[in-house]
Amino acid sequence: MARAVTTQRKAINTAFAWGVGLLIFFPILWTILTSFKTEAQAISDPPVFLFFDWTLENYAVVQERSDYMRFLWNSIIIAGGSTILGVIIAVPAAWSMAFVPSPRTKDILLWMLSTKMLPAVGVLYPIYLLFIKLGWLDTQIGLVIVLMLINLPIIVWMLYTYFKEIPGEILEAARMDGATLKSEILYVLTPMAVPGIASTLLLNVILAWNEAFWTLNLTAAKAAPLTAFIASYSSPEGLFYAKLSAASVMAIAPILIMGWFSQKQLVRGLTFGAVK
């Protein structure tokens, strides 16, 4: 009887998990399907799901109208650069908070996290003026720095959590063997925290890739990433839903593929230290 109840519970949990997964995936699936419809089919009422005339016209129009590879390259540079720069700054900060804490360490961490609660539009004007003064407006370096700064609290918090799971005795043993601070971080701490650092990298690449507010307000054409590429299909004449969907699919495809192939590493990093 107990085995039957356990089996039934597992079946219910599995069905529930699949239901939640399909619910989350449905908007992506609908966007993909809409990208293969004509504009008339995309706005039809009632909507058509699978039985429509499939077409690649939207992708062809998007390719002809926009330089997709330029937008893609900008996204790679901005997302990758801001993430790598953020990790370089966050690793020593998280190390000091995890292994050499001060009485104010928790207050500092909470203050850093509180900056994420600030509405971005509240600081847009001074940052915009600062970018004009520095000549960073519509540049890759400007977006790399601003995205690094807005995601830095998350990077520090994640690395701090992972580092706290590493026994401090290991670092003390390294110091007794003559390890310098640089060697301790590079050759002892970092290799042990590879799963956590990898998951932090992946998560922040996704956050930077999907960032729209700053990229739309601080770029025009030269450094515009894929978020601006999507927004270009919203015009005063209205929304072209099929072409907008095609542009969205082309923008999210690289990050979806990366996430699919790195999901094991991401899950491993997010559960790093959960079981000792």
DOBABA-253717 format. One record per residue (C-alpha): residue in three letters; chain; x, y, z. Coordinates in steps of 0.2 Angstrom, whole numbers. Layout:
BEGIN
<marza><residu>ALA</residu><chaine>A</chaine><px>X</px><py>Y</py><pz>Z</pz></marza>
...
END
This chain:
BEGIN
<marza><residu>MET</residu><chaine>A</chaine><px>0</px><py>0</py><pz>0</pz></marza>
<marza><residu>ALA</residu><chaine>A</chaine><px>14</px><py>12</py><pz>5</pz></marza>
<marza><residu>ARG</residu><chaine>A</chaine><px>23</px><py>8</py><pz>-12</pz></marza>
<marza><residu>ALA</residu><chaine>A</chaine><px>7</px><py>12</py><pz>-22</pz></marza>
<marza><residu>VAL</residu><chaine>A</chaine><px>4</px><py>28</py><pz>-13</pz></marza>
<marza><residu>THR</residu><chaine>A</chaine><px>23</px><py>33</py><pz>-16</pz></marza>
<marza><residu>THR</residu><chaine>A</chaine><px>21</px><py>29</py><pz>-34</pz></marza>
<marza><residu>GLN</residu><chaine>A</chaine><px>5</px><py>39</py><pz>-36</pz></marza>
<marza><residu>ARG</residu><chaine>A</chaine><px>13</px><py>54</py><pz>-27</pz></marza>
<marza><residu>LYS</residu><chaine>A</chaine><px>28</px><py>53</py><pz>-39</pz></marza>
<marza><residu>ALA</residu><chaine>A</chaine><px>16</px><py>52</py><pz>-54</pz></marza>
<marza><residu>ILE</residu><chaine>A</chaine><px>6</px><py>67</py><pz>-48</pz></marza>
<marza><residu>ASN</residu><chaine>A</chaine><px>22</px><py>77</py><pz>-45</pz></marza>
<marza><residu>THR</residu><chaine>A</chaine><px>29</px><py>73</py><pz>-62</pz></marza>
<marza><residu>ALA</residu><chaine>A</chaine><px>13</px><py>78</py><pz>-70</pz></marza>
<marza><residu>PHE</residu><chaine>A</chaine><px>12</px><py>94</py><pz>-60</pz></marza>
<marza><residu>ALA</residu><chaine>A</chaine><px>31</px><py>98</py><pz>-65</pz></marza>
<marza><residu>TRP</residu><chaine>A</chaine><px>27</px><py>95</py><pz>-83</pz></marza>
<marza><residu>GLY</residu><chaine>A</chaine><px>12</px><py>106</py><pz>-82</pz></marza>
<marza><residu>VAL</residu><chaine>A</chaine><px>22</px><py>120</py><pz>-75</pz></marza>
<marza><residu>GLY</residu><chaine>A</chaine><px>35</px><py>118</py><pz>-88</pz></marza>
<marza><residu>LEU</residu><chaine>A</chaine><px>23</px><py>118</py><pz>-102</pz></marza>
<marza><residu>LEU</residu><chaine>A</chaine><px>15</px><py>133</py><pz>-95</pz></marza>
<marza><residu>ILE</residu><chaine>A</chaine><px>31</px><py>142</py><pz>-94</pz></marza>
<marza><residu>PHE</residu><chaine>A</chaine><px>37</px><py>137</py><pz>-111</pz></marza>
<marza><residu>PHE</residu><chaine>A</chaine><px>20</px><py>141</py><pz>-120</pz></marza>
<marza><residu>PRO</residu><chaine>A</chaine><px>24</px><py>160</py><pz>-123</pz></marza>
<marza><residu>ILE</residu><chaine>A</chaine><px>40</px><py>154</py><pz>-132</pz></marza>
<marza><residu>LEU</residu><chaine>A</chaine><px>31</px><py>141</py><pz>-142</pz></marza>
<marza><residu>TRP</residu><chaine>A</chaine><px>18</px><py>153</py><pz>-147</pz></marza>
<marza><residu>THR</residu><chaine>A</chaine><px>31</px><py>166</py><pz>-153</pz></marza>
<marza><residu>ILE</residu><chaine>A</chaine><px>40</px><py>153</py><pz>-163</pz></marza>
<marza><residu>LEU</residu><chaine>A</chaine><px>24</px><py>147</py><pz>-171</pz></marza>
<marza><residu>THR</residu><chaine>A</chaine><px>19</px><py>165</py><pz>-175</pz></marza>
<marza><residu>SER</residu><chaine>A</chaine><px>35</px><py>168</py><pz>-183</pz></marza>
<marza><residu>PHE</residu><chaine>A</chaine><px>30</px><py>156</py><pz>-197</pz></marza>
<marza><residu>LYS</residu><chaine>A</chaine><px>13</px><py>164</py><pz>-200</pz></marza>
<marza><residu>THR</residu><chaine>A</chaine><px>8</px><py>178</py><pz>-212</pz></marza>
<marza><residu>GLU</residu><chaine>A</chaine><px>3</px><py>194</py><pz>-204</pz></marza>
<marza><residu>ALA</residu><chaine>A</chaine><px>-15</px><py>191</py><pz>-207</pz></marza>
<marza><residu>GLN</residu><chaine>A</chaine><px>-14</px><py>174</py><pz>-198</pz></marza>
<marza><residu>ALA</residu><chaine>A</chaine><px>-4</px><py>181</py><pz>-184</pz></marza>
<marza><residu>ILE</residu><chaine>A</chaine><px>-19</px><py>193</py><pz>-179</pz></marza>
<marza><residu>SER</residu><chaine>A</chaine><px>-33</px><py>181</py><pz>-184</pz></marza>
<marza><residu>ASP</residu><chaine>A</chaine><px>-47</px><py>179</py><pz>-171</pz></marza>
<marza><residu>PRO</residu><chaine>A</chaine><px>-49</px><py>166</py><pz>-166</pz></marza>
<marza><residu>PRO</residu><chaine>A</chaine><px>-30</px><py>162</py><pz>-166</pz></marza>
<marza><residu>VAL</residu><chaine>A</chaine><px>-24</px><py>148</py><pz>-176</pz></marza>
<marza><residu>PHE</residu><chaine>A</chaine><px>-12</px><py>136</py><pz>-168</pz></marza>
<marza><residu>LEU</residu><chaine>A</chaine><px>-5</px><py>123</py><pz>-179</pz></marza>
<marza><residu>PHE</residu><chaine>A</chaine><px>-16</px><py>122</py><pz>-195</pz></marza>
<marza><residu>PHE</residu><chaine>A</chaine><px>-10</px><py>137</py><pz>-205</pz></marza>
<marza><residu>ASP</residu><chaine>A</chaine><px>1</px><py>140</py><pz>-220</pz></marza>
<marza><residu>TRP</residu><chaine>A</chaine><px>19</px><py>139</py><pz>-214</pz></marza>
<marza><residu>THR</residu><chaine>A</chaine><px>30</px><py>152</py><pz>-222</pz></marza>
<marza><residu>LEU</residu><chaine>A</chaine><px>48</px><py>158</py><pz>-220</pz></marza>
<marza><residu>GLU</residu><chaine>A</chaine><px>44</px><py>175</py><pz>-227</pz></marza>
<marza><residu>ASN</residu><chaine>A</chaine><px>46</px><py>184</py><pz>-210</pz></marza>
<marza><residu>TYR</residu><chaine>A</chaine><px>63</px><py>178</py><pz>-208</pz></marza>
<marza><residu>ALA</residu><chaine>A</chaine><px>68</px><py>183</py><pz>-225</pz></marza>
<marza><residu>VAL</residu><chaine>A</chaine><px>61</px><py>201</py><pz>-223</pz></marza>
<marza><residu>VAL</residu><chaine>A</chaine><px>70</px><py>202</py><pz>-206</pz></marza>
<marza><residu>GLN</residu><chaine>A</chaine><px>87</px><py>197</py><pz>-214</pz></marza>
<marza><residu>GLU</residu><chaine>A</chaine><px>84</px><py>209</py><pz>-228</pz></marza>
<marza><residu>ARG</residu><chaine>A</chaine><px>79</px><py>224</py><pz>-217</pz></marza>
<marza><residu>SER</residu><chaine>A</chaine><px>92</px><py>222</py><pz>-203</pz></marza>
<marza><residu>ASP</residu><chaine>A</chaine><px>110</px><py>217</py><pz>-201</pz></marza>
<marza><residu>TYR</residu><chaine>A</chaine><px>107</px><py>203</py><pz>-189</pz></marza>
<marza><residu>MET</residu><chaine>A</chaine><px>125</px><py>198</py><pz>-187</pz></marza>
<marza><residu>ARG</residu><chaine>A</chaine><px>130</px><py>216</py><pz>-181</pz></marza>
<marza><residu>PHE</residu><chaine>A</chaine><px>116</px><py>216</py><pz>-167</pz></marza>
<marza><residu>LEU</residu><chaine>A</chaine><px>122</px><py>198</py><pz>-162</pz></marza>
<marza><residu>TRP</residu><chaine>A</chaine><px>140</px><py>203</py><pz>-161</pz></marza>
<marza><residu>ASN</residu><chaine>A</chaine><px>136</px><py>218</py><pz>-150</pz></marza>
<marza><residu>SER</residu><chaine>A</chaine><px>125</px><py>207</py><pz>-139</pz></marza>
<marza><residu>ILE</residu><chaine>A</chaine><px>140</px><py>194</py><pz>-137</pz></marza>
<marza><residu>ILE</residu><chaine>A</chaine><px>152</px><py>208</py><pz>-133</pz></marza>
<marza><residu>ILE</residu><chaine>A</chaine><px>141</px><py>217</py><pz>-121</pz></marza>
<marza><residu>ALA</residu><chaine>A</chaine><px>134</px><py>202</py><pz>-112</pz></marza>
<marza><residu>GLY</residu><chaine>A</chaine><px>151</px><py>193</py><pz>-111</pz></marza>
<marza><residu>GLY</residu><chaine>A</chaine><px>161</px><py>208</py><pz>-107</pz></marza>
<marza><residu>SER</residu><chaine>A</chaine><px>150</px><py>214</py><pz>-93</pz></marza>
<marza><residu>THR</residu><chaine>A</chaine><px>149</px><py>197</py><pz>-85</pz></marza>
<marza><residu>ILE</residu><chaine>A</chaine><px>168</px><py>193</py><pz>-86</pz></marza>
<marza><residu>LEU</residu><chaine>A</chaine><px>172</px><py>211</py><pz>-79</pz></marza>
<marza><residu>GLY</residu><chaine>A</chaine><px>159</px><py>209</py><pz>-65</pz></marza>
<marza><residu>VAL</residu><chaine>A</chaine><px>166</px><py>192</py><pz>-60</pz></marza>
<marza><residu>ILE</residu><chaine>A</chaine><px>184</px><py>199</py><pz>-60</pz></marza>
<marza><residu>ILE</residu><chaine>A</chaine><px>178</px><py>212</py><pz>-48</pz></marza>
<marza><residu>ALA</residu><chaine>A</chaine><px>166</px><py>201</py><pz>-38</pz></marza>
<marza><residu>VAL</residu><chaine>A</chaine><px>178</px><py>187</py><pz>-34</pz></marza>
<marza><residu>PRO</residu><chaine>A</chaine><px>190</px><py>196</py><pz>-22</pz></marza>
<marza><residu>ALA</residu><chaine>A</chaine><px>175</px><py>206</py><pz>-15</pz></marza>
<marza><residu>ALA</residu><chaine>A</chaine><px>165</px><py>190</py><pz>-11</pz></marza>
<marza><residu>TRP</residu><chaine>A</chaine><px>181</px><py>182</py><pz>-4</pz></marza>
<marza><residu>SER</residu><chaine>A</chaine><px>184</px><py>196</py><pz>8</pz></marza>
<marza><residu>MET</residu><chaine>A</chaine><px>166</px><py>195</py><pz>14</pz></marza>
<marza><residu>ALA</residu><chaine>A</chaine><px>166</px><py>176</py><pz>16</pz></marza>
<marza><residu>PHE</residu><chaine>A</chaine><px>182</px><py>173</py><pz>24</pz></marza>
<marza><residu>VAL</residu><chaine>A</chaine><px>187</px><py>190</py><pz>32</pz></marza>
<marza><residu>PRO</residu><chaine>A</chaine><px>170</px><py>197</py><pz>37</pz></marza>
<marza><residu>SER</residu><chaine>A</chaine><px>168</px><py>213</py><pz>47</pz></marza>
<marza><residu>PRO</residu><chaine>A</chaine><px>154</px><py>218</py><pz>59</pz></marza>
<marza><residu>ARG</residu><chaine>A</chaine><px>146</px><py>227</py><pz>44</pz></marza>
<marza><residu>THR</residu><chaine>A</chaine><px>148</px><py>213</py><pz>31</pz></marza>
<marza><residu>LYS</residu><chaine>A</chaine><px>129</px><py>209</py><pz>31</pz></marza>
<marza><residu>ASP</residu><chaine>A</chaine><px>124</px><py>227</py><pz>31</pz></marza>
<marza><residu>ILE</residu><chaine>A</chaine><px>135</px><py>230</py><pz>16</pz></marza>
<marza><residu>LEU</residu><chaine>A</chaine><px>128</px><py>214</py><pz>7</pz></marza>
<marza><residu>LEU</residu><chaine>A</chaine><px>110</px><py>220</py><pz>11</pz></marza>
<marza><residu>TRP</residu><chaine>A</chaine><px>114</px><py>238</py><pz>5</pz></marza>
<marza><residu>MET</residu><chaine>A</chaine><px>121</px><py>231</py><pz>-12</pz></marza>
<marza><residu>LEU</residu><chaine>A</chaine><px>105</px><py>221</py><pz>-14</pz></marza>
<marza><residu>SER</residu><chaine>A</chaine><px>95</px><py>236</py><pz>-10</pz></marza>
<marza><residu>THR</residu><chaine>A</chaine><px>102</px><py>245</py><pz>-26</pz></marza>
<marza><residu>LYS</residu><chaine>A</chaine><px>93</px><py>232</py><pz>-37</pz></marza>
<marza><residu>MET</residu><chaine>A</chaine><px>76</px><py>239</py><pz>-29</pz></marza>
<marza><residu>LEU</residu><chaine>A</chaine><px>80</px><py>256</py><pz>-36</pz></marza>
<marza><residu>PRO</residu><chaine>A</chaine><px>69</px><py>260</py><pz>-52</pz></marza>
<marza><residu>ALA</residu><chaine>A</chaine><px>81</px><py>261</py><pz>-66</pz></marza>
<marza><residu>VAL</residu><chaine>A</chaine><px>72</px><py>276</py><pz>-74</pz></marza>
<marza><residu>GLY</residu><chaine>A</chaine><px>76</px><py>286</py><pz>-58</pz></marza>
<marza><residu>VAL</residu><chaine>A</chaine><px>95</px><py>286</py><pz>-62</pz></marza>
<marza><residu>LEU</residu><chaine>A</chaine><px>93</px><py>287</py><pz>-81</pz></marza>
<marza><residu>TYR</residu><chaine>A</chaine><px>95</px><py>305</py><pz>-83</pz></marza>
<marza><residu>PRO</residu><chaine>A</chaine><px>111</px><py>307</py><pz>-73</pz></marza>
<marza><residu>ILE</residu><chaine>A</chaine><px>119</px><py>292</py><pz>-81</pz></marza>
<marza><residu>TYR</residu><chaine>A</chaine><px>114</px><py>298</py><pz>-98</pz></marza>
<marza><residu>LEU</residu><chaine>A</chaine><px>122</px><py>315</py><pz>-95</pz></marza>
<marza><residu>LEU</residu><chaine>A</chaine><px>138</px><py>306</py><pz>-89</pz></marza>
<marza><residu>PHE</residu><chaine>A</chaine><px>139</px><py>295</py><pz>-104</pz></marza>
<marza><residu>ILE</residu><chaine>A</chaine><px>137</px><py>311</py><pz>-115</pz></marza>
<marza><residu>LYS</residu><chaine>A</chaine><px>151</px><py>319</py><pz>-105</pz></marza>
<marza><residu>LEU</residu><chaine>A</chaine><px>163</px><py>304</py><pz>-106</pz></marza>
<marza><residu>GLY</residu><chaine>A</chaine><px>158</px><py>300</py><pz>-125</pz></marza>
<marza><residu>TRP</residu><chaine>A</chaine><px>151</px><py>283</py><pz>-120</pz></marza>
<marza><residu>LEU</residu><chaine>A</chaine><px>134</px><py>285</py><pz>-128</pz></marza>
<marza><residu>ASP</residu><chaine>A</chaine><px>130</px><py>272</py><pz>-141</pz></marza>
<marza><residu>THR</residu><chaine>A</chaine><px>147</px><py>263</py><pz>-137</pz></marza>
<marza><residu>GLN</residu><chaine>A</chaine><px>150</px><py>245</py><pz>-132</pz></marza>
<marza><residu>ILE</residu><chaine>A</chaine><px>161</px><py>250</py><pz>-118</pz></marza>
<marza><residu>GLY</residu><chaine>A</chaine><px>148</px><py>261</py><pz>-110</pz></marza>
<marza><residu>LEU</residu><chaine>A</chaine><px>135</px><py>247</py><pz>-110</pz></marza>
<marza><residu>VAL</residu><chaine>A</chaine><px>148</px><py>234</py><pz>-104</pz></marza>
<marza><residu>ILE</residu><chaine>A</chaine><px>151</px><py>245</py><pz>-89</pz></marza>
<marza><residu>VAL</residu><chaine>A</chaine><px>133</px><py>250</py><pz>-85</pz></marza>
<marza><residu>LEU</residu><chaine>A</chaine><px>127</px><py>232</py><pz>-86</pz></marza>
<marza><residu>MET</residu><chaine>A</chaine><px>142</px><py>226</py><pz>-76</pz></marza>
<marza><residu>LEU</residu><chaine>A</chaine><px>137</px><py>238</py><pz>-62</pz></marza>
<marza><residu>ILE</residu><chaine>A</chaine><px>118</px><py>234</py><pz>-62</pz></marza>
<marza><residu>ASN</residu><chaine>A</chaine><px>122</px><py>215</py><pz>-61</pz></marza>
<marza><residu>LEU</residu><chaine>A</chaine><px>137</px><py>217</py><pz>-49</pz></marza>
<marza><residu>PRO</residu><chaine>A</chaine><px>126</px><py>215</py><pz>-33</pz></marza>
<marza><residu>ILE</residu><chaine>A</chaine><px>119</px><py>198</py><pz>-40</pz></marza>
<marza><residu>ILE</residu><chaine>A</chaine><px>136</px><py>192</py><pz>-44</pz></marza>
<marza><residu>VAL</residu><chaine>A</chaine><px>144</px><py>196</py><pz>-27</pz></marza>
<marza><residu>TRP</residu><chaine>A</chaine><px>129</px><py>189</py><pz>-18</pz></marza>
<marza><residu>MET</residu><chaine>A</chaine><px>130</px><py>172</py><pz>-28</pz></marza>
<marza><residu>LEU</residu><chaine>A</chaine><px>149</px><py>171</py><pz>-26</pz></marza>
<marza><residu>TYR</residu><chaine>A</chaine><px>148</px><py>175</py><pz>-8</pz></marza>
<marza><residu>THR</residu><chaine>A</chaine><px>135</px><py>161</py><pz>-5</pz></marza>
<marza><residu>TYR</residu><chaine>A</chaine><px>146</px><py>148</py><pz>-14</pz></marza>
<marza><residu>PHE</residu><chaine>A</chaine><px>162</px><py>154</py><pz>-5</pz></marza>
<marza><residu>LYS</residu><chaine>A</chaine><px>153</px><py>152</py><pz>12</pz></marza>
<marza><residu>GLU</residu><chaine>A</chaine><px>151</px><py>133</py><pz>8</pz></marza>
<marza><residu>ILE</residu><chaine>A</chaine><px>170</px><py>131</py><pz>6</pz></marza>
<marza><residu>PRO</residu><chaine>A</chaine><px>178</px><py>126</py><pz>23</pz></marza>
<marza><residu>GLY</residu><chaine>A</chaine><px>190</px><py>140</py><pz>29</pz></marza>
<marza><residu>GLU</residu><chaine>A</chaine><px>202</px><py>127</py><pz>35</pz></marza>
<marza><residu>ILE</residu><chaine>A</chaine><px>207</px><py>123</py><pz>17</pz></marza>
<marza><residu>LEU</residu><chaine>A</chaine><px>212</px><py>141</py><pz>14</pz></marza>
<marza><residu>GLU</residu><chaine>A</chaine><px>221</px><py>142</py><pz>31</pz></marza>
<marza><residu>ALA</residu><chaine>A</chaine><px>231</px><py>126</py><pz>26</pz></marza>
<marza><residu>ALA</residu><chaine>A</chaine><px>236</px><py>135</py><pz>10</pz></marza>
<marza><residu>ARG</residu><chaine>A</chaine><px>242</px><py>150</py><pz>19</pz></marza>
<marza><residu>MET</residu><chaine>A</chaine><px>253</px><py>139</py><pz>31</pz></marza>
<marza><residu>ASP</residu><chaine>A</chaine><px>261</px><py>131</py><pz>15</pz></marza>
<marza><residu>GLY</residu><chaine>A</chaine><px>266</px><py>148</py><pz>10</pz></marza>
<marza><residu>ALA</residu><chaine>A</chaine><px>252</px><py>153</py><pz>-2</pz></marza>
<marza><residu>THR</residu><chaine>A</chaine><px>250</px><py>172</py><pz>-6</pz></marza>
<marza><residu>LEU</residu><chaine>A</chaine><px>234</px><py>180</py><pz>-7</pz></marza>
<marza><residu>LYS</residu><chaine>A</chaine><px>234</px><py>180</py><pz>-26</pz></marza>
<marza><residu>SER</residu><chaine>A</chaine><px>239</px><py>161</py><pz>-26</pz></marza>
<marza><residu>GLU</residu><chaine>A</chaine><px>225</px><py>157</py><pz>-13</pz></marza>
<marza><residu>ILE</residu><chaine>A</chaine><px>212</px><py>165</py><pz>-23</pz></marza>
<marza><residu>LEU</residu><chaine>A</chaine><px>218</px><py>159</py><pz>-40</pz></marza>
<marza><residu>TYR</residu><chaine>A</chaine><px>224</px><py>142</py><pz>-36</pz></marza>
<marza><residu>VAL</residu><chaine>A</chaine><px>214</px><py>136</py><pz>-21</pz></marza>
<marza><residu>LEU</residu><chaine>A</chaine><px>198</px><py>145</py><pz>-20</pz></marza>
<marza><residu>THR</residu><chaine>A</chaine><px>193</px><py>147</py><pz>-38</pz></marza>
<marza><residu>PRO</residu><chaine>A</chaine><px>196</px><py>129</py><pz>-43</pz></marza>
<marza><residu>MET</residu><chaine>A</chaine><px>185</px><py>123</py><pz>-29</pz></marza>
<marza><residu>ALA</residu><chaine>A</chaine><px>171</px><py>135</py><pz>-33</pz></marza>
<marza><residu>VAL</residu><chaine>A</chaine><px>171</px><py>132</py><pz>-52</pz></marza>
<marza><residu>PRO</residu><chaine>A</chaine><px>153</px><py>126</py><pz>-52</pz></marza>
<marza><residu>GLY</residu><chaine>A</chaine><px>147</px><py>141</py><pz>-43</pz></marza>
<marza><residu>ILE</residu><chaine>A</chaine><px>157</px><py>153</py><pz>-53</pz></marza>
<marza><residu>ALA</residu><chaine>A</chaine><px>151</px><py>144</py><pz>-69</pz></marza>
<marza><residu>SER</residu><chaine>A</chaine><px>133</px><py>146</py><pz>-64</pz></marza>
<marza><residu>THR</residu><chaine>A</chaine><px>135</px><py>164</py><pz>-60</pz></marza>
<marza><residu>LEU</residu><chaine>A</chaine><px>143</px><py>167</py><pz>-77</pz></marza>
<marza><residu>LEU</residu><chaine>A</chaine><px>129</px><py>159</py><pz>-86</pz></marza>
<marza><residu>LEU</residu><chaine>A</chaine><px>115</px><py>168</py><pz>-76</pz></marza>
<marza><residu>ASN</residu><chaine>A</chaine><px>123</px><py>185</py><pz>-78</pz></marza>
<marza><residu>VAL</residu><chaine>A</chaine><px>126</px><py>182</py><pz>-97</pz></marza>
<marza><residu>ILE</residu><chaine>A</chaine><px>107</px><py>179</py><pz>-98</pz></marza>
<marza><residu>LEU</residu><chaine>A</chaine><px>103</px><py>194</py><pz>-88</pz></marza>
<marza><residu>ALA</residu><chaine>A</chaine><px>114</px><py>205</py><pz>-98</pz></marza>
<marza><residu>TRP</residu><chaine>A</chaine><px>108</px><py>197</py><pz>-115</pz></marza>
<marza><residu>ASN</residu><chaine>A</chaine><px>90</px><py>201</py><pz>-110</pz></marza>
<marza><residu>GLU</residu><chaine>A</chaine><px>92</px><py>219</py><pz>-103</pz></marza>
<marza><residu>ALA</residu><chaine>A</chaine><px>82</px><py>231</py><pz>-113</pz></marza>
<marza><residu>PHE</residu><chaine>A</chaine><px>79</px><py>247</py><pz>-103</pz></marza>
<marza><residu>TRP</residu><chaine>A</chaine><px>98</px><py>252</py><pz>-103</pz></marza>
<marza><residu>THR</residu><chaine>A</chaine><px>102</px><py>246</py><pz>-121</pz></marza>
<marza><residu>LEU</residu><chaine>A</chaine><px>87</px><py>255</py><pz>-128</pz></marza>
<marza><residu>ASN</residu><chaine>A</chaine><px>91</px><py>271</py><pz>-119</pz></marza>
<marza><residu>LEU</residu><chaine>A</chaine><px>110</px><py>272</py><pz>-121</pz></marza>
<marza><residu>THR</residu><chaine>A</chaine><px>111</px><py>266</py><pz>-139</pz></marza>
<marza><residu>ALA</residu><chaine>A</chaine><px>105</px><py>271</py><pz>-156</pz></marza>
<marza><residu>ALA</residu><chaine>A</chaine><px>113</px><py>261</py><pz>-170</pz></marza>
<marza><residu>LYS</residu><chaine>A</chaine><px>132</px><py>258</py><pz>-168</pz></marza>
<marza><residu>ALA</residu><chaine>A</chaine><px>132</px><py>248</py><pz>-152</pz></marza>
<marza><residu>ALA</residu><chaine>A</chaine><px>114</px><py>242</py><pz>-152</pz></marza>
<marza><residu>PRO</residu><chaine>A</chaine><px>112</px><py>224</py><pz>-146</pz></marza>
<marza><residu>LEU</residu><chaine>A</chaine><px>98</px><py>211</py><pz>-150</pz></marza>
<marza><residu>THR</residu><chaine>A</chaine><px>85</px><py>219</py><pz>-138</pz></marza>
<marza><residu>ALA</residu><chaine>A</chaine><px>86</px><py>235</py><pz>-150</pz></marza>
<marza><residu>PHE</residu><chaine>A</chaine><px>85</px><py>223</py><pz>-165</pz></marza>
<marza><residu>ILE</residu><chaine>A</chaine><px>68</px><py>217</py><pz>-158</pz></marza>
<marza><residu>ALA</residu><chaine>A</chaine><px>62</px><py>234</py><pz>-153</pz></marza>
<marza><residu>SER</residu><chaine>A</chaine><px>65</px><py>240</py><pz>-171</pz></marza>
<marza><residu>TYR</residu><chaine>A</chaine><px>49</px><py>230</py><pz>-177</pz></marza>
<marza><residu>SER</residu><chaine>A</chaine><px>38</px><py>241</py><pz>-167</pz></marza>
<marza><residu>SER</residu><chaine>A</chaine><px>33</px><py>256</py><pz>-177</pz></marza>
<marza><residu>PRO</residu><chaine>A</chaine><px>21</px><py>271</py><pz>-177</pz></marza>
<marza><residu>GLU</residu><chaine>A</chaine><px>11</px><py>262</py><pz>-190</pz></marza>
<marza><residu>GLY</residu><chaine>A</chaine><px>8</px><py>247</py><pz>-178</pz></marza>
<marza><residu>LEU</residu><chaine>A</chaine><px>15</px><py>231</py><pz>-173</pz></marza>
<marza><residu>PHE</residu><chaine>A</chaine><px>20</px><py>218</py><pz>-186</pz></marza>
<marza><residu>TYR</residu><chaine>A</chaine><px>17</px><py>203</py><pz>-175</pz></marza>
<marza><residu>ALA</residu><chaine>A</chaine><px>24</px><py>190</py><pz>-187</pz></marza>
<marza><residu>LYS</residu><chaine>A</chaine><px>40</px><py>199</py><pz>-191</pz></marza>
<marza><residu>LEU</residu><chaine>A</chaine><px>42</px><py>204</py><pz>-173</pz></marza>
<marza><residu>SER</residu><chaine>A</chaine><px>40</px><py>186</py><pz>-168</pz></marza>
<marza><residu>ALA</residu><chaine>A</chaine><px>53</px><py>181</py><pz>-181</pz></marza>
<marza><residu>ALA</residu><chaine>A</chaine><px>65</px><py>194</py><pz>-174</pz></marza>
<marza><residu>SER</residu><chaine>A</chaine><px>62</px><py>188</py><pz>-156</pz></marza>
<marza><residu>VAL</residu><chaine>A</chaine><px>66</px><py>170</py><pz>-161</pz></marza>
<marza><residu>MET</residu><chaine>A</chaine><px>82</px><py>176</py><pz>-169</pz></marza>
<marza><residu>ALA</residu><chaine>A</chaine><px>87</px><py>186</py><pz>-154</pz></marza>
<marza><residu>ILE</residu><chaine>A</chaine><px>83</px><py>172</py><pz>-141</pz></marza>
<marza><residu>ALA</residu><chaine>A</chaine><px>89</px><py>157</py><pz>-151</pz></marza>
<marza><residu>PRO</residu><chaine>A</chaine><px>108</px><py>159</py><pz>-146</pz></marza>
<marza><residu>ILE</residu><chaine>A</chaine><px>104</px><py>161</py><pz>-127</pz></marza>
<marza><residu>LEU</residu><chaine>A</chaine><px>92</px><py>147</py><pz>-128</pz></marza>
<marza><residu>ILE</residu><chaine>A</chaine><px>104</px><py>135</py><pz>-136</pz></marza>
<marza><residu>MET</residu><chaine>A</chaine><px>118</px><py>140</py><pz>-124</pz></marza>
<marza><residu>GLY</residu><chaine>A</chaine><px>106</px><py>137</py><pz>-109</pz></marza>
<marza><residu>TRP</residu><chaine>A</chaine><px>101</px><py>120</py><pz>-116</pz></marza>
<marza><residu>PHE</residu><chaine>A</chaine><px>119</px><py>114</py><pz>-118</pz></marza>
<marza><residu>SER</residu><chaine>A</chaine><px>124</px><py>121</py><pz>-101</pz></marza>
<marza><residu>GLN</residu><chaine>A</chaine><px>109</px><py>117</py><pz>-91</pz></marza>
<marza><residu>LYS</residu><chaine>A</chaine><px>118</px><py>103</py><pz>-81</pz></marza>
<marza><residu>GLN</residu><chaine>A</chaine><px>132</px><py>115</py><pz>-76</pz></marza>
<marza><residu>LEU</residu><chaine>A</chaine><px>119</px><py>128</py><pz>-71</pz></marza>
<marza><residu>VAL</residu><chaine>A</chaine><px>109</px><py>116</py><pz>-60</pz></marza>
<marza><residu>ARG</residu><chaine>A</chaine><px>126</px><py>109</py><pz>-53</pz></marza>
<marza><residu>GLY</residu><chaine>A</chaine><px>131</px><py>127</py><pz>-49</pz></marza>
<marza><residu>LEU</residu><chaine>A</chaine><px>115</px><py>132</py><pz>-41</pz></marza>
<marza><residu>THR</residu><chaine>A</chaine><px>114</px><py>117</py><pz>-30</pz></marza>
<marza><residu>PHE</residu><chaine>A</chaine><px>133</px><py>119</py><pz>-25</pz></marza>
<marza><residu>GLY</residu><chaine>A</chaine><px>135</px><py>116</py><pz>-7</pz></marza>
<marza><residu>ALA</residu><chaine>A</chaine><px>117</px><py>110</py><pz>-4</pz></marza>
<marza><residu>VAL</residu><chaine>A</chaine><px>123</px><py>92</py><pz>1</pz></marza>
<marza><residu>LYS</residu><chaine>A</chaine><px>139</px><py>90</py><pz>11</pz></marza>
END
